[in-house]
Amino acid sequence: MAPPAIDFRKKRFLVVDDQPLARESLRAIAQTAGAFSVDLATGYQDAIFRIRNNVPDIILCDYMLGDGRSGQQLLEELRRFDLLPDDTIFMMVTGEQSYEQVVAAVELVPDDYIIKPFSPDKLILRLERVAAKKEFFAPFFRAKRRGDYPQALALLAANRDSEGGHTYRFELLRQEAELHIATGNAPQAEATYRGILDRYEFPWARAGVARALQRQNRLSEARSEIEKAIAGAAHYFDAADLKANICMAQGEHDEAQRVLEAIARRTPRNYLRKRLLAQAAELNGDAEAARAAMADVIANDTMPGAVSTEDQLALARTQVAAGDAIAAEKVLLLLRESEIMALPLPSQASFAALLAIASPEKGRSRFAGLRPALLAVELPPSVRLDVLQAALAGGDGELAEKQAQALLAGDDSRLVFNRMRQLFSLYDGDPLFREIQRRVALQRIGRGETDAGAAGVGEATAAP
């Protein structure tokens, strides 16, 4: 065997595999390459623990990890919690021939993969190739890590014409597009992704166009693009998540729920997707499906720190929607006062509103104390819905009207319209809702907005 081109003696390896013989085989290959430090993880949770405590330079991870977990899920969780530095190599080891189709399609991919059986020489050669790529992008990674995005973009531009730039031309453009998304420059991100598609039809680039269009509120175009991406890549589950988000923004909550339920059955341990499913189901009026999804998240998202106070509020919200005030009250009262006071105002508003609905005698005074702020400040749509319901339940017409007008006049009006209509109907407020619709529609017409902004918003303009 020829000596490796990089010095593996200085690299810390982590081998992740639930099969003892496979772990030892991978350790032997790493040691053959010269590695001194080779740690072993027996599965998903063990790998998370070891990576949290000491991030390795190179991770060799089997695709099937047992207990219903996969190396792909491990990679997603590491990226989700920012536990995988850009300069760490993540190599997937798999016996699944179909994994090539997955990697060719999706955005969230390992640095490389190798299909069993393979020789030690072949694995080392692949590691050397990835290490060379990491070295090429190292200055860019450093600039991005310190938040110097102009410098990061300048480095990408300079490297396009460098000696190695042709080899990594698509990755250079991909990183550029992702930086534009991160910095809020959606039109430039769209242009960059379309430039990639002019050369090659990558499903992840098509999804990137859809995401950039969504950020520009060009929802119909975004929907068309993401459906093209899904049609070309059956394993591209993240594209389905994006489609669901677009559908919700268009007010098509039933379609969003259908899409997410179908994908969730194939990825039962993806708890970010379960959270999104809960949101779609709640907006679709399927309170029981929303509650089941959030209960699954709370019980089984076992990554340390994964379940947040916001998740507890989301669970209580689904229980309120399901009419189970006792369960909602129990969840809310399990939160410590110190946790609540540490929350930002919108989250405190949701807590107070949900408690006022679930347990008026315990929650109304707290909700009343926040009322002046709730009349004055901007709130996210989900929080405004909580406040709207609490105001309707407590007979506070002024506060209810304030929230409803802001929701109907906002960019997310299609997202929340059906849920608002359900709430007004629940509290015998249909005439008031129609009057608020009429006012908002007239305001839009007065500003020269011809699309009325939301499904149903303009239907009241003909009223006397």
C-alpha positions in Angstrom: 0.0 0.0 0.0 1.3 3.4 -0.9 1.8 5.9 2.0 -1.2 8.2 2.4 -1.0 11.7 1.0 -2.2 13.2 4.3 -0.9 12.5 7.8 -3.6 10.4 9.5 -1.5 10.2 12.6 -2.7 13.6 13.6 -6.3 12.9 12.9 -8.8 11.7 15.6 -11.2 9.1 14.2 -14.6 8.1 15.4 -16.1 4.8 14.1 -19.9 4.5 14.5 -21.4 1.0 13.9 -23.7 -1.2 15.9 -21.9 -4.4 14.8 -18.7 -5.2 16.8 -16.9 -6.9 13.9 -17.6 -4.0 11.5 -16.3 -1.5 14.1 -13.1 -3.4 14.5 -12.7 -3.7 10.8 -13.0 0.0 10.3 -10.7 0.7 13.2 -8.1 -1.6 11.6 -8.3 0.3 8.3 -7.8 3.6 10.1 -4.8 2.2 12.0 -3.4 0.8 8.7 -3.5 4.4 7.4 -1.5 5.5 10.4 -4.2 6.7 12.8 -3.3 6.6 16.5 -6.6 7.9 17.9 -9.6 5.8 16.9 -12.6 6.0 19.2 -15.6 3.6 18.8 -19.3 4.3 19.1 -21.8 1.5 19.3 -24.8 3.4 17.9 -26.6 6.7 17.5 -26.9 7.9 21.1 -23.3 6.8 21.9 -22.1 8.7 18.9 -23.9 11.9 19.9 -22.4 11.7 23.4 -18.9 11.2 22.1 -19.1 13.9 19.5 -20.6 16.4 22.0 -17.7 15.8 24.3 -14.8 15.6 21.8 -15.4 16.4 18.2 -13.3 14.1 16.0 -11.6 15.0 12.8 -13.0 12.1 10.8 -16.2 10.2 11.4 -16.7 6.8 9.7 -20.4 6.0 10.1 -22.4 2.9 9.1 -25.7 3.7 7.4 -27.8 1.2 9.5 -27.2 1.8 13.2 -29.9 -0.4 14.7 -32.9 0.6 16.9 -34.6 2.2 13.8 -31.8 4.8 13.5 -29.6 5.5 10.5 -26.4 7.3 9.8 -28.3 9.8 7.7 -30.4 10.7 10.8 -27.3 11.1 12.9 -25.9 13.4 10.3 -29.1 15.5 10.3 -29.1 15.8 14.1 -25.4 16.8 14.2 -26.1 19.5 11.6 -29.4 20.5 13.4 -27.6 21.2 16.7 -24.4 22.6 15.0 -22.3 19.8 16.4 -20.4 19.1 13.2 -17.8 21.7 12.2 -17.3 22.3 8.5 -13.8 20.9 8.7 -14.8 17.6 10.2 -15.0 14.7 7.6 -18.2 12.6 7.8 -17.9 9.5 5.7 -21.0 7.2 5.3 -20.3 3.5 5.0 -23.2 1.5 3.6 -24.2 -1.7 1.9 -27.2 0.0 0.4 -26.7 0.4 -3.4 -29.7 2.8 -3.4 -27.8 5.2 -1.2 -26.2 6.6 -4.4 -29.6 7.9 -5.5 -30.2 9.5 -2.1 -26.8 11.3 -2.1 -27.3 12.5 -5.7 -30.6 14.2 -4.8 -30.5 15.7 -1.4 -28.9 18.8 0.2 -28.0 17.3 3.6 -25.3 14.8 2.5 -22.1 13.4 4.0 -18.8 14.5 2.7 -18.5 11.2 0.9 -19.8 7.7 1.1 -18.4 4.3 0.3 -20.4 1.1 -0.5 -19.4 -2.3 1.0 -17.4 -4.3 0.3 -14.4 -2.1 -0.2 -10.6 -2.4 0.2 -8.6 -0.4 2.7 -6.8 1.3 -0.2 -10.2 2.5 -1.6 -11.4 4.0 1.8 -8.1 5.8 2.3 -8.1 7.2 -1.2 -11.7 8.5 -0.6 -10.6 10.1 2.7 -7.7 11.8 1.1 -9.9 13.2 -1.6 -12.3 14.6 1.0 -9.4 16.0 3.0 -8.2 17.8 -0.1 -11.6 19.4 -0.5 -11.7 20.5 3.1 -8.3 22.1 2.7 -9.5 23.9 -0.4 -12.5 25.4 1.4 -10.8 26.0 4.8 -10.3 29.8 4.4 -14.0 30.1 3.4 -15.1 28.0 6.4 -13.1 30.2 8.8 -14.7 33.4 7.3 -18.2 31.9 7.5 -17.6 30.7 11.1 -16.6 34.2 12.3 -19.6 35.7 10.5 -17.6 37.6 7.9 -20.0 36.9 5.0 -18.6 39.5 2.6 -15.1 38.0 3.0 -16.6 34.5 2.6 -18.4 35.5 -0.6 -15.2 37.1 -1.9 -13.2 33.9 -1.2 -15.8 31.9 -3.2 -15.6 34.3 -6.1 -11.8 34.2 -6.1 -11.7 30.5 -6.0 -13.9 30.0 -9.0 -11.0 30.9 -11.3 -8.4 29.1 -9.3 -6.6 25.9 -10.2 -8.9 23.8 -8.1 -12.0 25.8 -8.8 -13.2 23.7 -11.7 -13.2 20.6 -9.6 -15.5 22.1 -7.0 -17.4 24.4 -9.3 -20.9 23.3 -8.2 -19.9 23.3 -4.5 -18.6 26.8 -4.8 -21.9 27.9 -6.3 -23.9 26.0 -3.8 -22.1 27.6 -0.9 -22.6 31.0 -2.4 -26.3 30.5 -2.8 -26.6 29.3 0.8 -24.8 32.4 2.0 -27.2 34.6 0.1 -30.1 32.8 1.7 -28.5 33.2 5.2 -28.0 36.9 4.6 -31.5 37.6 3.3 -30.5 38.1 -0.3 -33.1 35.8 -1.8 -33.1 37.3 -5.3 -29.3 36.7 -5.6 -29.7 33.2 -4.2 -32.4 32.5 -6.8 -30.1 33.7 -9.6 -27.2 31.5 -8.2 -29.3 28.4 -8.0 -30.7 29.0 -11.5 -27.1 29.3 -12.7 -26.4 25.8 -11.3 -29.5 24.4 -13.0 -28.4 25.9 -16.3 -25.5 23.4 -16.2 -27.0 20.4 -14.4 -30.4 19.4 -13.0 -29.6 18.9 -9.3 -32.8 18.4 -7.3 -31.2 20.3 -4.4 -30.6 23.3 -6.7 -34.2 23.1 -7.8 -35.3 23.1 -4.2 -32.9 26.0 -3.6 -34.8 28.0 -6.3 -38.1 27.2 -4.5 -36.7 28.3 -1.1 -35.5 31.6 -2.6 -38.9 32.2 -4.3 -40.6 31.4 -1.0 -38.5 34.0 0.8 -39.7 36.5 -1.9 -43.3 35.5 -1.2 -43.6 34.2 -4.8 -45.5 31.2 -3.5 -47.1 29.8 -6.7 -43.7 29.8 -8.5 -42.1 28.3 -5.4 -44.7 25.5 -5.3 -44.1 24.7 -9.0 -40.3 24.5 -8.5 -40.5 22.3 -5.4 -42.9 19.9 -7.1 -40.4 19.5 -9.9 -37.7 18.7 -7.3 -39.8 16.1 -5.6 -40.8 14.5 -8.9 -37.1 14.0 -9.8 -36.0 12.6 -6.4 -38.3 10.2 -4.5 -35.9 10.1 -1.5 -35.7 13.9 -1.1 -37.8 14.2 2.1 -36.6 17.7 3.0 -38.1 18.9 -0.3 -41.5 17.6 1.0 -41.0 19.7 4.1 -40.5 22.8 2.0 -43.5 21.9 -0.1 -45.6 21.6 3.1 -44.4 25.0 4.3 -45.3 26.6 1.0 -48.7 24.9 1.0 -49.4 26.3 4.5 -48.3 29.8 3.4 -50.9 29.4 0.6 -53.6 28.3 3.1 -53.7 24.7 1.8 -53.3 23.1 5.2 -55.0 19.9 4.2 -52.4 19.3 1.5 -49.5 20.2 3.8 -50.8 17.7 6.4 -51.2 15.0 3.8 -47.6 15.5 2.5 -46.1 15.5 6.0 -48.0 12.5 7.2 -46.8 10.5 4.2 -43.2 11.4 4.8 -43.4 11.1 8.6 -44.5 7.4 8.1 -41.2 6.8 6.3 -39.1 8.9 8.7 -40.7 8.2 12.1 -37.7 9.6 14.1 -37.4 12.9 12.4 -38.8 15.2 15.1 -38.4 18.5 13.3 -40.8 17.0 10.7 -43.2 16.0 13.5 -43.2 19.5 14.8 -44.0 20.8 11.3 -46.8 18.1 11.0 -48.3 19.3 14.3 -48.4 22.9 13.0 -50.0 21.8 9.7 -52.6 19.6 11.4 -53.5 22.3 13.9 -54.0 24.9 11.2 -56.0 22.3 9.3 -58.3 21.8 12.2 -57.1 18.3 13.0 -56.4 18.8 16.7 -56.0 15.2 17.5 -53.3 14.6 14.8 -51.5 17.8 16.0 -51.6 16.6 19.6 -50.3 13.1 18.7 -47.4 14.6 16.8 -46.3 17.0 19.6 -46.7 14.2 22.2 -44.4 12.1 20.1 -41.9 14.9 20.0 -42.0 15.5 23.7 -41.6 11.8 24.6 -39.1 10.7 22.0 -36.8 13.6 20.9 -34.1 12.5 23.2 -31.2 14.7 22.0 -30.1 16.7 25.1 -31.7 20.1 25.0 -33.9 19.2 22.0 -37.3 19.6 23.7 -37.7 23.3 24.5 -40.2 25.4 26.4 -41.6 26.4 23.0 -42.3 22.7 22.4 -44.2 22.5 25.7 -46.2 25.5 24.6 -46.9 23.9 21.3 -48.1 20.7 23.0 -50.4 22.8 25.3 -51.7 24.7 22.2 -52.7 21.4 20.5 -54.4 20.2 23.7 -56.4 23.5 23.9 -57.4 23.0 20.2 -58.5 19.4 21.1 -60.6 20.7 23.9 -58.6 19.1 26.6 -58.2 22.0 29.0 -57.1 19.7 31.9 -54.1 18.3 29.9 -53.1 21.8 28.7 -53.2 23.2 32.2 -51.1 20.4 33.5 -48.4 20.9 30.8 -48.3 24.7 31.4 -48.2 24.5 35.2 -45.2 22.1 34.9 -43.2 25.0 33.6 -41.2 26.8 36.3 -41.7 30.5 36.9 -38.0 31.1 36.2 -38.4 29.5 32.8 -41.4 31.6 31.9 -39.8 34.9 33.0 -36.7 34.1 30.9 -38.8 33.7 27.8 -39.1 36.6 25.3 -42.4 38.6 25.4 -44.1 36.7 22.5 -43.5 33.3 24.3 -44.7 34.8 27.6 -47.8 36.0 25.8 -48.5 32.5 24.4 -48.1 31.0 27.9 -50.4 33.6 29.5 -53.0 33.2 26.7 -53.0 29.4 26.7 -53.3 29.3 30.5 -56.1 31.9 30.5 -58.0 29.6 28.0 -57.2 26.3 29.8 -57.6 27.6 33.4 -59.2 31.0 33.5 -59.0 31.3 37.3 -55.2 30.8 37.2 -54.4 32.5 33.9 -56.6 35.6 33.4 -54.8 37.9 35.8 -51.4 37.1 34.2 -52.9 37.6 30.7 -54.5 40.9 31.8 -51.1 42.1 33.0 -49.7 41.7 29.5 -52.7 43.3 27.8 -51.1 46.8 27.2 -48.1 45.3 25.6 -50.2 42.9 23.5 -52.1 45.9 22.1 -48.9 47.7 21.1 -46.2 45.2 20.0 -45.7 43.1 16.9 -46.2 39.4 17.5 -45.6 36.2 15.4 -48.8 34.8 13.8 -48.9 31.7 16.1 -48.8 34.0 19.2 -51.4 36.3 17.8 -53.7 33.3 17.3 -53.2 32.3 21.0 -53.9 35.9 22.1 -56.9 36.1 19.8 -58.4 33.0 21.3 -57.8 34.1 24.9 -59.3 37.5 24.1 -62.4 35.9 22.5 -62.8 33.5 25.4 -62.5 36.4 27.9 -64.8 38.7 26.0 -62.1 41.3 25.3 -63.4 42.5 21.9 -60.8 45.3 21.5 -57.9 43.0 21.9 -59.5 40.3 19.7 -60.1 42.9 16.9 -56.5 44.2 17.2 -55.0 40.7 16.7 -57.4 39.8 13.9 -56.8 42.9 11.9 -53.0 42.5 12.3 -53.3 38.9 11.1 -55.5 39.6 8.1 -53.4 42.6 7.1 -50.1 40.7 7.3 -48.1 38.6 4.9 -49.2 35.4 6.6 -52.9 36.0 6.2 -53.4 32.9 4.1 -51.5 30.9 6.7 -53.9 31.8 9.5 -57.2 32.6 7.8 -59.0 29.3 8.3 -57.8 29.0 11.9 -59.1 32.5 12.6 -62.4 31.8 11.1 -62.7 28.6 13.3 -61.9 30.6 16.4 -64.5 33.4 15.7 -67.1 30.7 15.0 -66.2 28.8 18.2 -67.0 32.0 20.3 -70.0 33.1 18.2 -68.1 35.9 16.6 -68.9 35.3 12.9 -70.5 38.8 12.4 -67.4 40.5 14.0 -65.1 38.5 11.8 -66.9 39.5 8.7 -66.8 43.1 9.8 -63.0 42.9 10.4 -62.6 41.3 7.0 -64.5 44.2 5.4 -62.3 46.8 7.1 -59.1 45.2 6.2 -60.2 44.7 2.6 -61.2 48.3 2.3 -57.8 49.4 3.7 -56.0 47.2 1.1 -58.1 48.8 -1.7 -57.3 52.2 -0.4 -53.6 51.4 -0.6 -54.0 50.1 -4.1 -53.5 46.5 -3.3 -55.5 44.5 -5.8 -54.9 40.9 -4.6 -56.7 41.4 -1.3 -53.8 39.6 0.4 -55.6 36.5 1.7 -58.2 34.0 0.7 -61.5 35.3 1.9 -60.2 38.7 3.0 -61.8 40.5 0.0 -65.1 38.7 0.1 -66.6 41.3 2.5 -65.9 44.3 0.4 -69.4 44.1 -1.2 -71.0 44.4 2.2 -72.8 47.8 2.9 
